[in-house]
Amino acid sequence: MMTKPSLVQPPRLAVWLVNLFTPYEQSESILGDLFEEFSDLASKSGEALARRWFWRQSVKTVAHLIATGFLVVPWLIAGTVVGGWLLCWVFYWSTQKAVVALLYKYQVYAHIDAYVFWLIYAVLIERLIEPFIIGCIIAVAAKGREMVVTMTFGLIIGVWSGAGLAHFRPHWSESNFPLLLTTFVSPVMFVIGGGIVREIRSAMSRRPSATHS
């Protein structure tokens, strides 16, 4: 008895990336077209060629969706980016004040080495957690364009921080390395926050409604 050949599936990572950047109302149609062409190509030319084709199309589709986002909703992107910038300043100053107040409250400043250690690593943690929180907030505000907004904002912050590092380069030292590292990690945390919000929304949108239960 002959067994039925298993259905060839496109690369899961490529599918996930396309779904991550696709507006909800277009997700089914865009992925549906890609799946259909992938299946036809796999049956005619083989799975390996079809998978390579799917990766190329996925990259082109994501690039197109990012560019389209700037054209379709420029004010949404600009507004959320400005809002994210303001949040950065609010978080920065409030956190800095809180950290210094705690260090003085417990008289850590009396021991200069301990003071510098806790100040540096408190700021290190702050620069990892705060970008993640801000990324989540601006992603919530940019429904359907979460990744475009957080990537744009992360790029702007990365360029700004990089310019600041270049300016203060003569004053670098080994003790500054953790803070220098977060300069490059922080923009990534914005994007991670946006990706998590997008995944939560996608999961919620796939739930059957209560009316069908």
Secondary structure, DSSP 8 states (H G I E B T S, - for coil): -----------HHHHHHHHHHS-HHHHHHHHHHHHHHHHHHHHHH-HHHHHHHHHHHHHHHHHHHHHHHHHH-HHHHHHHHHHHHHHHHHHHHHHHHHHHHHHHHTTGGGSHHHHHHHHHHHHHHHHHHHHHHHHHHHHHHSTT-HHHHHHHHHHHHHHHHHHHHHHTGGG--GGGHHHHHHHHHHHHHHHHHHHHHHHHHHHHHTS--GGG-
